[in-house]
Amino acid sequence: MKSALLAVAWNSDNWTFDALESHYGTLVRYLDLEDQGMVLGRGCGTPSMTKHTQYPQRAYELGKQL
């Protein structure tokens, strides 16, 4: 089975998704999934903030690959 991670957070610090990435990696290994990638939207606290970033396009491109 395949897996992908899409997540957003208000915080834009580099460490924002460290724990989530680590846990996701553990789940992928434990469940023997095929990781297809991640889109981690830092600084996306509201839909209007997110709309003006590259993250919606990156999520779209990732979804096209699945």
C-alpha positions in Angstrom: 0.0 0.0 0.0 1.0 3.6 -0.6 1.1 6.5 1.8 1.6 10.2 1.7 1.6 12.9 4.3 -0.1 16.3 3.9 0.0 18.6 6.9 -0.1 22.4 7.7 0.8 24.4 10.7 0.7 28.1 11.7 4.3 28.0 12.8 6.9 28.5 10.1 10.0 27.5 12.1 12.1 24.8 10.6 11.5 22.4 13.5 7.7 22.6 13.3 7.2 19.2 11.7 10.2 17.3 13.2 8.2 15.1 15.5 5.5 14.5 12.9 8.0 13.6 10.2 9.7 11.2 12.6 6.4 9.5 13.6 5.2 9.3 10.0 8.5 7.6 9.1 8.0 5.1 11.9 4.4 4.3 10.8 5.5 3.8 7.2 8.2 1.3 8.3 6.0 -0.4 10.8 3.1 -0.9 8.4 5.4 -1.6 5.5 3.9 1.2 3.4 5.4 2.7 0.2 6.0 6.4 1.1 5.0 8.6 -1.8 6.2 11.9 -0.3 5.2 14.7 2.0 3.9 18.2 1.7 4.5 20.1 5.0 2.9 23.6 4.9 4.8 25.8 7.3 3.2 29.1 8.0 -0.2 28.1 6.8 -2.4 29.2 9.7 -5.4 30.1 7.6 -6.8 29.3 4.2 -5.9 32.8 2.9 -2.3 32.4 4.2 -2.0 29.0 2.6 -3.5 30.1 -0.8 -0.5 32.4 -1.4 2.1 29.7 -0.9 3.5 26.9 -3.1 1.9 24.2 -0.9 -1.4 23.9 -2.7 0.4 23.3 -6.0 2.8 20.9 -4.3 -0.1 18.9 -2.8 -1.8 18.8 -6.2 1.3 17.5 -7.9 1.8 14.9 -5.2 -1.8 13.8 -5.6 -1.4 13.4 -9.3 1.4 10.9 -8.7 -0.7 8.6 -6.6 
